[in-house]
Amino acid sequence: MLRRKLKAVGAPVTWKSVPILLTVITGIIYQIAELGGFVDQVRWAIHWHKGDFGYIDFQKSYPFLNGAGLLFLTVTGISMWWKTRRIRKHN
């Protein structure tokens, strides 16, 4: 029971979800900057959004990391939902 609760709390912050969170956050930052007219100050955001971190360039593999993270979170989320659904039926 405790393990399931820890997993429910910890699942969103696993290493697999970091690329997804980074993509979402940097995308939002860039969009706001574009609407506000100050894109030059946050040019780094679009680079990070695409997986270009300066010396470390993940642009080719970043979409796969995002996909793997999203798939992992989806499968674990469905699994947790299914288990709680079955437990409620038995009680």
HTML snippet that shows the backbone in 3Dmol.js (N, CA, C, O; Angstrom):
<script src="https://3Dmol.org/build/3Dmol-min.js"></script>
<div id="view" style="width:600px;height:400px;position:relative"></div>
<script>
const pdb = `
ATOM      1  N   MET A   1       0.829  -1.200   0.000  1.00  0.00           N
ATOM      2  CA  MET A   1       0.000   0.000   0.000  1.00  0.00           C
ATOM      3  C   MET A   1       0.869   1.258   0.000  1.00  0.00           C
ATOM      4  O   MET A   1       0.633   2.177  -0.785  1.00  0.00           O
ATOM      5  N   LEU A   2       1.870   1.300   0.876  1.00  0.00           N
ATOM      6  CA  LEU A   2       2.766   2.449   0.942  1.00  0.00           C
ATOM      7  C   LEU A   2       3.552   2.593  -0.353  1.00  0.00           C
ATOM      8  O   LEU A   2       3.778   3.704  -0.831  1.00  0.00           O
ATOM      9  N   ARG A   3       3.966   1.465  -0.917  1.00  0.00           N
ATOM     10  CA  ARG A   3       4.723   1.493  -2.165  1.00  0.00           C
ATOM     11  C   ARG A   3       3.897   2.121  -3.287  1.00  0.00           C
ATOM     12  O   ARG A   3       4.420   2.909  -4.075  1.00  0.00           O
ATOM     13  N   ARG A   4       2.629   1.781  -3.362  1.00  0.00           N
ATOM     14  CA  ARG A   4       1.750   2.322  -4.396  1.00  0.00           C
ATOM     15  C   ARG A   4       1.586   3.833  -4.220  1.00  0.00           C
ATOM     16  O   ARG A   4       1.583   4.582  -5.197  1.00  0.00           O
ATOM     17  N   LYS A   5       1.448   4.277  -2.951  1.00  0.00           N
ATOM     18  CA  LYS A   5       1.310   5.708  -2.702  1.00  0.00           C
ATOM     19  C   LYS A   5       2.587   6.451  -3.071  1.00  0.00           C
ATOM     20  O   LYS A   5       2.529   7.537  -3.648  1.00  0.00           O
ATOM     21  N   LEU A   6       3.736   5.877  -2.744  1.00  0.00           N
ATOM     22  CA  LEU A   6       5.001   6.493  -3.107  1.00  0.00           C
ATOM     23  C   LEU A   6       5.165   6.569  -4.622  1.00  0.00           C
ATOM     24  O   LEU A   6       5.659   7.563  -5.156  1.00  0.00           O
ATOM     25  N   LYS A   7       4.750   5.517  -5.300  1.00  0.00           N
ATOM     26  CA  LYS A   7       4.842   5.497  -6.758  1.00  0.00           C
ATOM     27  C   LYS A   7       3.909   6.538  -7.371  1.00  0.00           C
ATOM     28  O   LYS A   7       4.269   7.199  -8.345  1.00  0.00           O
ATOM     29  N   ALA A   8       2.727   6.686  -6.810  1.00  0.00           N
ATOM     30  CA  ALA A   8       1.777   7.670  -7.320  1.00  0.00           C
ATOM     31  C   ALA A   8       2.325   9.088  -7.163  1.00  0.00           C
ATOM     32  O   ALA A   8       2.115   9.939  -8.027  1.00  0.00           O
ATOM     33  N   VAL A   9       3.018   9.332  -6.071  1.00  0.00           N
ATOM     34  CA  VAL A   9       3.599  10.654  -5.843  1.00  0.00           C
ATOM     35  C   VAL A   9       4.868  10.830  -6.665  1.00  0.00           C
ATOM     36  O   VAL A   9       5.107  11.908  -7.209  1.00  0.00           O
ATOM     37  N   GLY A  10       5.679   9.789  -6.762  1.00  0.00           N
ATOM     38  CA  GLY A  10       6.977   9.889  -7.420  1.00  0.00           C
ATOM     39  C   GLY A  10       6.962   9.699  -8.915  1.00  0.00           C
ATOM     40  O   GLY A  10       7.913  10.109  -9.583  1.00  0.00           O
ATOM     41  N   ALA A  11       5.939   9.103  -9.471  1.00  0.00           N
ATOM     42  CA  ALA A  11       5.916   8.821 -10.911  1.00  0.00           C
ATOM     43  C   ALA A  11       6.075  10.058 -11.781  1.00  0.00           C
ATOM     44  O   ALA A  11       6.809  10.010 -12.768  1.00  0.00           O
ATOM     45  N   PRO A  12       5.419  11.156 -11.454  1.00  0.00           N
ATOM     46  CA  PRO A  12       5.575  12.322 -12.326  1.00  0.00           C
ATOM     47  C   PRO A  12       6.981  12.921 -12.350  1.00  0.00           C
ATOM     48  O   PRO A  12       7.303  13.677 -13.266  1.00  0.00           O
ATOM     49  N   VAL A  13       7.824  12.603 -11.370  1.00  0.00           N
ATOM     50  CA  VAL A  13       9.161  13.202 -11.331  1.00  0.00           C
ATOM     51  C   VAL A  13      10.265  12.196 -11.619  1.00  0.00           C
ATOM     52  O   VAL A  13      11.413  12.427 -11.237  1.00  0.00           O
ATOM     53  N   THR A  14       9.959  11.109 -12.267  1.00  0.00           N
ATOM     54  CA  THR A  14      10.983  10.141 -12.621  1.00  0.00           C
ATOM     55  C   THR A  14      11.846  10.693 -13.731  1.00  0.00           C
ATOM     56  O   THR A  14      11.463  11.649 -14.405  1.00  0.00           O
ATOM     57  N   TRP A  15      13.006  10.101 -13.926  1.00  0.00           N
ATOM     58  CA  TRP A  15      13.932  10.570 -14.969  1.00  0.00           C
ATOM     59  C   TRP A  15      13.312  10.489 -16.345  1.00  0.00           C
ATOM     60  O   TRP A  15      13.716  11.213 -17.256  1.00  0.00           O
ATOM     61  N   LYS A  16      12.329   9.611 -16.506  1.00  0.00           N
ATOM     62  CA  LYS A  16      11.691   9.468 -17.813  1.00  0.00           C
ATOM     63  C   LYS A  16      10.788  10.644 -18.146  1.00  0.00           C
ATOM     64  O   LYS A  16      10.530  10.920 -19.317  1.00  0.00           O
ATOM     65  N   SER A  17      10.306  11.340 -17.120  1.00  0.00           N
ATOM     66  CA  SER A  17       9.408  12.461 -17.379  1.00  0.00           C
ATOM     67  C   SER A  17      10.138  13.794 -17.485  1.00  0.00           C
ATOM     68  O   SER A  17       9.530  14.793 -17.873  1.00  0.00           O
ATOM     69  N   VAL A  18      11.414  13.835 -17.152  1.00  0.00           N
ATOM     70  CA  VAL A  18      12.164  15.093 -17.219  1.00  0.00           C
ATOM     71  C   VAL A  18      12.165  15.694 -18.625  1.00  0.00           C
ATOM     72  O   VAL A  18      11.912  16.891 -18.760  1.00  0.00           O
ATOM     73  N   PRO A  19      12.438  14.915 -19.681  1.00  0.00           N
ATOM     74  CA  PRO A  19      12.388  15.526 -21.022  1.00  0.00           C
ATOM     75  C   PRO A  19      11.012  16.094 -21.367  1.00  0.00           C
ATOM     76  O   PRO A  19      10.919  17.136 -22.017  1.00  0.00           O
ATOM     77  N   ILE A  20       9.962  15.430 -20.944  1.00  0.00           N
ATOM     78  CA  ILE A  20       8.610  15.922 -21.230  1.00  0.00           C
ATOM     79  C   ILE A  20       8.363  17.238 -20.492  1.00  0.00           C
ATOM     80  O   ILE A  20       7.875  18.201 -21.083  1.00  0.00           O
ATOM     81  N   LEU A  21       8.697  17.277 -19.209  1.00  0.00           N
ATOM     82  CA  LEU A  21       8.511  18.494 -18.429  1.00  0.00           C
ATOM     83  C   LEU A  21       9.338  19.645 -18.992  1.00  0.00           C
ATOM     84  O   LEU A  21       8.855  20.772 -19.092  1.00  0.00           O
ATOM     85  N   LEU A  22      10.574  19.359 -19.356  1.00  0.00           N
ATOM     86  CA  LEU A  22      11.441  20.387 -19.911  1.00  0.00           C
ATOM     87  C   LEU A  22      10.899  20.903 -21.244  1.00  0.00           C
ATOM     88  O   LEU A  22      10.946  22.104 -21.510  1.00  0.00           O
ATOM     89  N   THR A  23      10.393  20.013 -22.067  1.00  0.00           N
ATOM     90  CA  THR A  23       9.814  20.410 -23.348  1.00  0.00           C
ATOM     91  C   THR A  23       8.585  21.295 -23.139  1.00  0.00           C
ATOM     92  O   THR A  23       8.427  22.313 -23.813  1.00  0.00           O
ATOM     93  N   VAL A  24       7.735  20.913 -22.223  1.00  0.00           N
ATOM     94  CA  VAL A  24       6.524  21.693 -21.958  1.00  0.00           C
ATOM     95  C   VAL A  24       6.868  23.068 -21.391  1.00  0.00           C
ATOM     96  O   VAL A  24       6.359  24.084 -21.864  1.00  0.00           O
ATOM     97  N   ILE A  25       7.729  23.100 -20.382  1.00  0.00           N
ATOM     98  CA  ILE A  25       8.065  24.367 -19.725  1.00  0.00           C
ATOM     99  C   ILE A  25       8.769  25.330 -20.685  1.00  0.00           C
ATOM    100  O   ILE A  25       8.427  26.511 -20.745  1.00  0.00           O
ATOM    101  N   THR A  26       9.748  24.825 -21.429  1.00  0.00           N
ATOM    102  CA  THR A  26      10.461  25.707 -22.354  1.00  0.00           C
ATOM    103  C   THR A  26       9.568  26.148 -23.512  1.00  0.00           C
ATOM    104  O   THR A  26       9.713  27.260 -24.021  1.00  0.00           O
ATOM    105  N   GLY A  27       8.652  25.286 -23.924  1.00  0.00           N
ATOM    106  CA  GLY A  27       7.697  25.675 -24.967  1.00  0.00           C
ATOM    107  C   GLY A  27       6.791  26.805 -24.506  1.00  0.00           C
ATOM    108  O   GLY A  27       6.513  27.735 -25.264  1.00  0.00           O
ATOM    109  N   ILE A  28       6.330  26.724 -23.262  1.00  0.00           N
ATOM    110  CA  ILE A  28       5.484  27.775 -22.705  1.00  0.00           C
ATOM    111  C   ILE A  28       6.267  29.080 -22.582  1.00  0.00           C
ATOM    112  O   ILE A  28       5.767  30.147 -22.938  1.00  0.00           O
ATOM    113  N   ILE A  29       7.506  28.990 -22.071  1.00  0.00           N
ATOM    114  CA  ILE A  29       8.344  30.188 -21.937  1.00  0.00           C
ATOM    115  C   ILE A  29       8.548  30.853 -23.285  1.00  0.00           C
ATOM    116  O   ILE A  29       8.425  32.072 -23.406  1.00  0.00           O
ATOM    117  N   TYR A  30       8.859  30.061 -24.294  1.00  0.00           N
ATOM    118  CA  TYR A  30       9.111  30.627 -25.621  1.00  0.00           C
ATOM    119  C   TYR A  30       7.852  31.257 -26.209  1.00  0.00           C
ATOM    120  O   TYR A  30       7.919  32.333 -26.803  1.00  0.00           O
ATOM    121  N   GLN A  31       6.710  30.601 -26.050  1.00  0.00           N
ATOM    122  CA  GLN A  31       5.458  31.145 -26.583  1.00  0.00           C
ATOM    123  C   GLN A  31       5.116  32.481 -25.920  1.00  0.00           C
ATOM    124  O   GLN A  31       4.711  33.428 -26.594  1.00  0.00           O
ATOM    125  N   ILE A  32       5.281  32.551 -24.607  1.00  0.00           N
ATOM    126  CA  ILE A  32       4.999  33.801 -23.891  1.00  0.00           C
ATOM    127  C   ILE A  32       5.945  34.899 -24.382  1.00  0.00           C
ATOM    128  O   ILE A  32       5.528  36.036 -24.604  1.00  0.00           O
ATOM    129  N   ALA A  33       7.233  34.542 -24.550  1.00  0.00           N
ATOM    130  CA  ALA A  33       8.208  35.516 -25.037  1.00  0.00           C
ATOM    131  C   ALA A  33       7.869  35.978 -26.444  1.00  0.00           C
ATOM    132  O   ALA A  33       8.014  37.158 -26.765  1.00  0.00           O
ATOM    133  N   GLU A  34       7.423  35.063 -27.278  1.00  0.00           N
ATOM    134  CA  GLU A  34       7.056  35.417 -28.643  1.00  0.00           C
ATOM    135  C   GLU A  34       5.857  36.364 -28.661  1.00  0.00           C
ATOM    136  O   GLU A  34       5.836  37.328 -29.426  1.00  0.00           O
ATOM    137  N   LEU A  35       4.870  36.091 -27.826  1.00  0.00           N
ATOM    138  CA  LEU A  35       3.698  36.962 -27.743  1.00  0.00           C
ATOM    139  C   LEU A  35       4.056  38.327 -27.162  1.00  0.00           C
ATOM    140  O   LEU A  35       3.487  39.346 -27.551  1.00  0.00           O
ATOM    141  N   GLY A  36       5.005  38.334 -26.226  1.00  0.00           N
ATOM    142  CA  GLY A  36       5.413  39.583 -25.581  1.00  0.00           C
ATOM    143  C   GLY A  36       6.448  40.368 -26.360  1.00  0.00           C
ATOM    144  O   GLY A  36       6.720  41.524 -26.036  1.00  0.00           O
ATOM    145  N   GLY A  37       7.022  39.766 -27.373  1.00  0.00           N
ATOM    146  CA  GLY A  37       7.986  40.461 -28.202  1.00  0.00           C
ATOM    147  C   GLY A  37       9.399  40.501 -27.649  1.00  0.00           C
ATOM    148  O   GLY A  37      10.180  41.378 -28.019  1.00  0.00           O
ATOM    149  N   PHE A  38       9.742  39.572 -26.773  1.00  0.00           N
ATOM    150  CA  PHE A  38      11.100  39.542 -26.236  1.00  0.00           C
ATOM    151  C   PHE A  38      11.752  38.171 -26.427  1.00  0.00           C
ATOM    152  O   PHE A  38      12.300  37.587 -25.492  1.00  0.00           O
ATOM    153  N   VAL A  39      11.677  37.686 -27.642  1.00  0.00           N
ATOM    154  CA  VAL A  39      12.215  36.370 -27.991  1.00  0.00           C
ATOM    155  C   VAL A  39      13.733  36.313 -27.816  1.00  0.00           C
ATOM    156  O   VAL A  39      14.270  35.279 -27.419  1.00  0.00           O
ATOM    157  N   ASP A  40      14.425  37.411 -28.108  1.00  0.00           N
ATOM    158  CA  ASP A  40      15.891  37.400 -28.029  1.00  0.00           C
ATOM    159  C   ASP A  40      16.396  37.095 -26.621  1.00  0.00           C
ATOM    160  O   ASP A  40      17.468  36.510 -26.466  1.00  0.00           O
ATOM    161  N   GLN A  41      15.649  37.479 -25.604  1.00  0.00           N
ATOM    162  CA  GLN A  41      16.072  37.229 -24.227  1.00  0.00           C
ATOM    163  C   GLN A  41      15.911  35.767 -23.810  1.00  0.00           C
ATOM    164  O   GLN A  41      16.563  35.319 -22.867  1.00  0.00           O
ATOM    165  N   VAL A  42      15.057  35.029 -24.496  1.00  0.00           N
ATOM    166  CA  VAL A  42      14.820  33.622 -24.130  1.00  0.00           C
ATOM    167  C   VAL A  42      15.122  32.686 -25.298  1.00  0.00           C
ATOM    168  O   VAL A  42      14.495  31.637 -25.442  1.00  0.00           O
ATOM    169  N   ARG A  43      16.077  33.072 -26.123  1.00  0.00           N
ATOM    170  CA  ARG A  43      16.460  32.221 -27.259  1.00  0.00           C
ATOM    171  C   ARG A  43      16.901  30.836 -26.769  1.00  0.00           C
ATOM    172  O   ARG A  43      16.726  29.842 -27.474  1.00  0.00           O
ATOM    173  N   TRP A  44      17.475  30.774 -25.556  1.00  0.00           N
ATOM    174  CA  TRP A  44      17.911  29.503 -24.980  1.00  0.00           C
ATOM    175  C   TRP A  44      16.738  28.521 -24.845  1.00  0.00           C
ATOM    176  O   TRP A  44      16.923  27.309 -24.957  1.00  0.00           O
ATOM    177  N   ALA A  45      15.531  29.054 -24.604  1.00  0.00           N
ATOM    178  CA  ALA A  45      14.371  28.190 -24.368  1.00  0.00           C
ATOM    179  C   ALA A  45      14.059  27.330 -25.581  1.00  0.00           C
ATOM    180  O   ALA A  45      13.722  26.155 -25.429  1.00  0.00           O
ATOM    181  N   ILE A  46      14.162  27.886 -26.778  1.00  0.00           N
ATOM    182  CA  ILE A  46      13.851  27.094 -27.973  1.00  0.00           C
ATOM    183  C   ILE A  46      14.927  26.040 -28.208  1.00  0.00           C
ATOM    184  O   ILE A  46      14.639  24.954 -28.711  1.00  0.00           O
ATOM    185  N   HIS A  47      16.173  26.362 -27.842  1.00  0.00           N
ATOM    186  CA  HIS A  47      17.240  25.373 -27.978  1.00  0.00           C
ATOM    187  C   HIS A  47      17.011  24.217 -27.003  1.00  0.00           C
ATOM    188  O   HIS A  47      17.125  23.050 -27.380  1.00  0.00           O
ATOM    189  N   TRP A  48      16.692  24.544 -25.760  1.00  0.00           N
ATOM    190  CA  TRP A  48      16.405  23.493 -24.776  1.00  0.00           C
ATOM    191  C   TRP A  48      15.170  22.708 -25.186  1.00  0.00           C
ATOM    192  O   TRP A  48      15.115  21.490 -25.013  1.00  0.00           O
ATOM    193  N   HIS A  49      14.182  23.405 -25.729  1.00  0.00           N
ATOM    194  CA  HIS A  49      12.933  22.772 -26.165  1.00  0.00           C
ATOM    195  C   HIS A  49      13.201  21.682 -27.205  1.00  0.00           C
ATOM    196  O   HIS A  49      12.524  20.655 -27.239  1.00  0.00           O
ATOM    197  N   LYS A  50      14.196  21.927 -28.044  1.00  0.00           N
ATOM    198  CA  LYS A  50      14.542  20.970 -29.098  1.00  0.00           C
ATOM    199  C   LYS A  50      15.579  19.940 -28.662  1.00  0.00           C
ATOM    200  O   LYS A  50      15.883  19.018 -29.419  1.00  0.00           O
ATOM    201  N   GLY A  51      16.132  20.081 -27.442  1.00  0.00           N
ATOM    202  CA  GLY A  51      17.115  19.114 -26.956  1.00  0.00           C
ATOM    203  C   GLY A  51      18.558  19.538 -27.167  1.00  0.00           C
ATOM    204  O   GLY A  51      19.463  18.716 -27.024  1.00  0.00           O
ATOM    205  N   ASP A  52      18.793  20.793 -27.501  1.00  0.00           N
ATOM    206  CA  ASP A  52      20.149  21.310 -27.699  1.00  0.00           C
ATOM    207  C   ASP A  52      20.579  22.032 -26.422  1.00  0.00           C
ATOM    208  O   ASP A  52      20.116  23.135 -26.133  1.00  0.00           O
ATOM    209  N   PHE A  53      21.471  21.390 -25.663  1.00  0.00           N
ATOM    210  CA  PHE A  53      21.916  21.945 -24.393  1.00  0.00           C
ATOM    211  C   PHE A  53      23.361  22.434 -24.465  1.00  0.00           C
ATOM    212  O   PHE A  53      24.124  22.266 -23.514  1.00  0.00           O
ATOM    213  N   GLY A  54      23.729  23.025 -25.568  1.00  0.00           N
ATOM    214  CA  GLY A  54      25.096  23.519 -25.731  1.00  0.00           C
ATOM    215  C   GLY A  54      26.030  22.397 -26.146  1.00  0.00           C
ATOM    216  O   GLY A  54      25.955  21.899 -27.269  1.00  0.00           O
ATOM    217  N   TYR A  55      26.912  22.000 -25.230  1.00  0.00           N
ATOM    218  CA  TYR A  55      27.861  20.929 -25.522  1.00  0.00           C
ATOM    219  C   TYR A  55      27.172  19.576 -25.687  1.00  0.00           C
ATOM    220  O   TYR A  55      27.664  18.703 -26.402  1.00  0.00           O
ATOM    221  N   ILE A  56      26.052  19.414 -25.032  1.00  0.00           N
ATOM    222  CA  ILE A  56      25.290  18.164 -25.120  1.00  0.00           C
ATOM    223  C   ILE A  56      24.124  18.396 -26.076  1.00  0.00           C
ATOM    224  O   ILE A  56      23.247  19.217 -25.806  1.00  0.00           O
ATOM    225  N   ASP A  57      24.118  17.681 -27.180  1.00  0.00           N
ATOM    226  CA  ASP A  57      23.090  17.875 -28.194  1.00  0.00           C
ATOM    227  C   ASP A  57      22.269  16.596 -28.357  1.00  0.00           C
ATOM    228  O   ASP A  57      22.745  15.612 -28.923  1.00  0.00           O
ATOM    229  N   PHE A  58      21.036  16.620 -27.858  1.00  0.00           N
ATOM    230  CA  PHE A  58      20.132  15.472 -27.938  1.00  0.00           C
ATOM    231  C   PHE A  58      19.066  15.652 -29.019  1.00  0.00           C
ATOM    232  O   PHE A  58      18.051  14.956 -28.992  1.00  0.00           O
ATOM    233  N   GLN A  59      19.270  16.560 -29.961  1.00  0.00           N
ATOM    234  CA  GLN A  59      18.209  16.880 -30.911  1.00  0.00           C
ATOM    235  C   GLN A  59      17.705  15.671 -31.687  1.00  0.00           C
ATOM    236  O   GLN A  59      16.527  15.613 -32.039  1.00  0.00           O
ATOM    237  N   LYS A  60      18.557  14.729 -31.953  1.00  0.00           N
ATOM    238  CA  LYS A  60      18.130  13.535 -32.706  1.00  0.00           C
ATOM    239  C   LYS A  60      17.374  12.541 -31.811  1.00  0.00           C
ATOM    240  O   LYS A  60      16.439  11.885 -32.269  1.00  0.00           O
ATOM    241  N   SER A  61      17.770  12.432 -30.558  1.00  0.00           N
ATOM    242  CA  SER A  61      17.166  11.436 -29.672  1.00  0.00           C
ATOM    243  C   SER A  61      16.091  12.012 -28.755  1.00  0.00           C
ATOM    244  O   SER A  61      15.355  11.254 -28.123  1.00  0.00           O
ATOM    245  N   TYR A  62      15.988  13.324 -28.670  1.00  0.00           N
ATOM    246  CA  TYR A  62      15.045  13.957 -27.744  1.00  0.00           C
ATOM    247  C   TYR A  62      13.587  13.552 -27.985  1.00  0.00           C
ATOM    248  O   TYR A  62      12.872  13.283 -27.020  1.00  0.00           O
ATOM    249  N   PRO A  63      13.124  13.500 -29.232  1.00  0.00           N
ATOM    250  CA  PRO A  63      11.745  13.042 -29.443  1.00  0.00           C
ATOM    251  C   PRO A  63      11.512  11.617 -28.942  1.00  0.00           C
ATOM    252  O   PRO A  63      10.430  11.301 -28.449  1.00  0.00           O
ATOM    253  N   PHE A  64      12.520  10.762 -29.067  1.00  0.00           N
ATOM    254  CA  PHE A  64      12.375   9.391 -28.577  1.00  0.00           C
ATOM    255  C   PHE A  64      12.354   9.347 -27.052  1.00  0.00           C
ATOM    256  O   PHE A  64      11.619   8.552 -26.465  1.00  0.00           O
ATOM    257  N   LEU A  65      13.162  10.202 -26.402  1.00  0.00           N
ATOM    258  CA  LEU A  65      13.132  10.289 -24.943  1.00  0.00           C
ATOM    259  C   LEU A  65      11.763  10.771 -24.470  1.00  0.00           C
ATOM    260  O   LEU A  65      11.204  10.239 -23.511  1.00  0.00           O
ATOM    261  N   ASN A  66      11.237  11.777 -25.147  1.00  0.00           N
ATOM    262  CA  ASN A  66       9.889  12.264 -24.813  1.00  0.00           C
ATOM    263  C   ASN A  66       8.843  11.174 -25.004  1.00  0.00           C
ATOM    264  O   ASN A  66       7.971  10.984 -24.156  1.00  0.00           O
ATOM    265  N   GLY A  67       8.934  10.464 -26.116  1.00  0.00           N
ATOM    266  CA  GLY A  67       7.981   9.387 -26.393  1.00  0.00           C
ATOM    267  C   GLY A  67       8.079   8.267 -25.379  1.00  0.00           C
ATOM    268  O   GLY A  67       7.059   7.763 -24.908  1.00  0.00           O
ATOM    269  N   ALA A  68       9.306   7.868 -25.036  1.00  0.00           N
ATOM    270  CA  ALA A  68       9.493   6.796 -24.048  1.00  0.00           C
ATOM    271  C   ALA A  68       8.965   7.221 -22.685  1.00  0.00           C
ATOM    272  O   ALA A  68       8.330   6.429 -21.989  1.00  0.00           O
ATOM    273  N   GLY A  69       9.225   8.466 -22.303  1.00  0.00           N
ATOM    274  CA  GLY A  69       8.718   8.972 -21.030  1.00  0.00           C
ATOM    275  C   GLY A  69       7.210   9.016 -20.986  1.00  0.00           C
ATOM    276  O   GLY A  69       6.598   8.629 -19.991  1.00  0.00           O
ATOM    277  N   LEU A  70       6.614   9.483 -22.057  1.00  0.00           N
ATOM    278  CA  LEU A  70       5.156   9.552 -22.125  1.00  0.00           C
ATOM    279  C   LEU A  70       4.538   8.158 -22.111  1.00  0.00           C
ATOM    280  O   LEU A  70       3.531   7.930 -21.441  1.00  0.00           O
ATOM    281  N   LEU A  71       5.131   7.236 -22.839  1.00  0.00           N
ATOM    282  CA  LEU A  71       4.633   5.865 -22.846  1.00  0.00           C
ATOM    283  C   LEU A  71       4.745   5.241 -21.457  1.00  0.00           C
ATOM    284  O   LEU A  71       3.814   4.581 -20.996  1.00  0.00           O
ATOM    285  N   PHE A  72       5.886   5.446 -20.784  1.00  0.00           N
ATOM    286  CA  PHE A  72       6.091   4.915 -19.433  1.00  0.00           C
ATOM    287  C   PHE A  72       5.038   5.473 -18.467  1.00  0.00           C
ATOM    288  O   PHE A  72       4.421   4.721 -17.714  1.00  0.00           O
ATOM    289  N   LEU A  73       4.839   6.793 -18.494  1.00  0.00           N
ATOM    290  CA  LEU A  73       3.858   7.401 -17.593  1.00  0.00           C
ATOM    291  C   LEU A  73       2.446   6.931 -17.901  1.00  0.00           C
ATOM    292  O   LEU A  73       1.641   6.754 -16.986  1.00  0.00           O
ATOM    293  N   THR A  74       2.137   6.729 -19.162  1.00  0.00           N
ATOM    294  CA  THR A  74       0.816   6.243 -19.547  1.00  0.00           C
ATOM    295  C   THR A  74       0.582   4.826 -19.044  1.00  0.00           C
ATOM    296  O   THR A  74      -0.464   4.530 -18.468  1.00  0.00           O
ATOM    297  N   VAL A  75       1.563   3.951 -19.263  1.00  0.00           N
ATOM    298  CA  VAL A  75       1.424   2.549 -18.840  1.00  0.00           C
ATOM    299  C   VAL A  75       1.332   2.446 -17.322  1.00  0.00           C
ATOM    300  O   VAL A  75       0.484   1.717 -16.806  1.00  0.00           O
ATOM    301  N   THR A  76       2.195   3.168 -16.593  1.00  0.00           N
ATOM    302  CA  THR A  76       2.137   3.091 -15.127  1.00  0.00           C
ATOM    303  C   THR A  76       0.849   3.714 -14.603  1.00  0.00           C
ATOM    304  O   THR A  76       0.277   3.221 -13.631  1.00  0.00           O
ATOM    305  N   GLY A  77       0.387   4.787 -15.231  1.00  0.00           N
ATOM    306  CA  GLY A  77      -0.865   5.403 -14.805  1.00  0.00           C
ATOM    307  C   GLY A  77      -2.061   4.487 -15.017  1.00  0.00           C
ATOM    308  O   GLY A  77      -2.918   4.367 -14.142  1.00  0.00           O
ATOM    309  N   ILE A  78      -2.120   3.845 -16.171  1.00  0.00           N
ATOM    310  CA  ILE A  78      -3.214   2.903 -16.446  1.00  0.00           C
ATOM    311  C   ILE A  78      -3.133   1.716 -15.493  1.00  0.00           C
ATOM    312  O   ILE A  78      -4.155   1.241 -14.997  1.00  0.00           O
ATOM    313  N   SER A  79      -1.927   1.242 -15.241  1.00  0.00           N
ATOM    314  CA  SER A  79      -1.735   0.119 -14.318  1.00  0.00           C
ATOM    315  C   SER A  79      -2.229   0.472 -12.911  1.00  0.00           C
ATOM    316  O   SER A  79      -2.923  -0.321 -12.275  1.00  0.00           O
ATOM    317  N   MET A  80      -1.869   1.655 -12.435  1.00  0.00           N
ATOM    318  CA  MET A  80      -2.320   2.072 -11.099  1.00  0.00           C
ATOM    319  C   MET A  80      -3.831   2.245 -11.065  1.00  0.00           C
ATOM    320  O   MET A  80      -4.477   1.865 -10.089  1.00  0.00           O
ATOM    321  N   TRP A  81      -4.395   2.812 -12.118  1.00  0.00           N
ATOM    322  CA  TRP A  81      -5.840   2.988 -12.180  1.00  0.00           C
ATOM    323  C   TRP A  81      -6.540   1.638 -12.174  1.00  0.00           C
ATOM    324  O   TRP A  81      -7.540   1.456 -11.480  1.00  0.00           O
ATOM    325  N   TRP A  82      -6.014   0.688 -12.948  1.00  0.00           N
ATOM    326  CA  TRP A  82      -6.614  -0.638 -13.048  1.00  0.00           C
ATOM    327  C   TRP A  82      -6.594  -1.349 -11.698  1.00  0.00           C
ATOM    328  O   TRP A  82      -7.570  -1.990 -11.310  1.00  0.00           O
ATOM    329  N   LYS A  83      -5.473  -1.229 -10.987  1.00  0.00           N
ATOM    330  CA  LYS A  83      -5.353  -1.889  -9.677  1.00  0.00           C
ATOM    331  C   LYS A  83      -6.328  -1.282  -8.673  1.00  0.00           C
ATOM    332  O   LYS A  83      -6.964  -2.019  -7.920  1.00  0.00           O
ATOM    333  N   THR A  84      -6.459   0.036  -8.645  1.00  0.00           N
ATOM    334  CA  THR A  84      -7.392   0.641  -7.692  1.00  0.00           C
ATOM    335  C   THR A  84      -8.827   0.298  -8.057  1.00  0.00           C
ATOM    336  O   THR A  84      -9.675   0.158  -7.176  1.00  0.00           O
ATOM    337  N   ARG A  85      -9.101   0.163  -9.328  1.00  0.00           N
ATOM    338  CA  ARG A  85     -10.447  -0.208  -9.784  1.00  0.00           C
ATOM    339  C   ARG A  85     -10.791  -1.622  -9.309  1.00  0.00           C
ATOM    340  O   ARG A  85     -11.905  -1.879  -8.853  1.00  0.00           O
ATOM    341  N   ARG A  86      -9.821  -2.534  -9.423  1.00  0.00           N
ATOM    342  CA  ARG A  86     -10.044  -3.912  -8.990  1.00  0.00           C
ATOM    343  C   ARG A  86     -10.182  -4.004  -7.486  1.00  0.00           C
ATOM    344  O   ARG A  86     -10.977  -4.801  -6.990  1.00  0.00           O
ATOM    345  N   ILE A  87      -9.426  -3.205  -6.749  1.00  0.00           N
ATOM    346  CA  ILE A  87      -9.509  -3.224  -5.285  1.00  0.00           C
ATOM    347  C   ILE A  87     -10.875  -2.719  -4.832  1.00  0.00           C
ATOM    348  O   ILE A  87     -11.453  -3.280  -3.901  1.00  0.00           O
ATOM    349  N   ARG A  88     -11.400  -1.686  -5.460  1.00  0.00           N
ATOM    350  CA  ARG A  88     -12.720  -1.161  -5.093  1.00  0.00           C
ATOM    351  C   ARG A  88     -13.825  -2.178  -5.358  1.00  0.00           C
ATOM    352  O   ARG A  88     -14.788  -2.249  -4.594  1.00  0.00           O
ATOM    353  N   LYS A  89     -13.706  -2.960  -6.420  1.00  0.00           N
ATOM    354  CA  LYS A  89     -14.728  -3.962  -6.741  1.00  0.00           C
ATOM    355  C   LYS A  89     -14.758  -5.079  -5.702  1.00  0.00           C
ATOM    356  O   LYS A  89     -15.819  -5.630  -5.410  1.00  0.00           O
ATOM    357  N   HIS A  90     -13.591  -5.413  -5.141  1.00  0.00           N
ATOM    358  CA  HIS A  90     -13.508  -6.501  -4.168  1.00  0.00           C
ATOM    359  C   HIS A  90     -13.932  -6.073  -2.773  1.00  0.00           C
ATOM    360  O   HIS A  90     -14.223  -6.931  -1.940  1.00  0.00           O
ATOM    361  N   ASN A  91     -13.976  -4.795  -2.493  1.00  0.00           N
ATOM    362  CA  ASN A  91     -14.351  -4.321  -1.143  1.00  0.00           C
ATOM    363  C   ASN A  91     -15.809  -4.087  -1.001  1.00  0.00           C
ATOM    364  O   ASN A  91     -16.269  -3.690   0.070  1.00  0.00           O
TER     365      ASN A  91
END
`;
const viewer = $3Dmol.createViewer("view");
viewer.addModel(pdb, "pdb");
viewer.setStyle({}, {cartoon: {color: "spectrum"}});
viewer.zoomTo();
viewer.render();
</script>
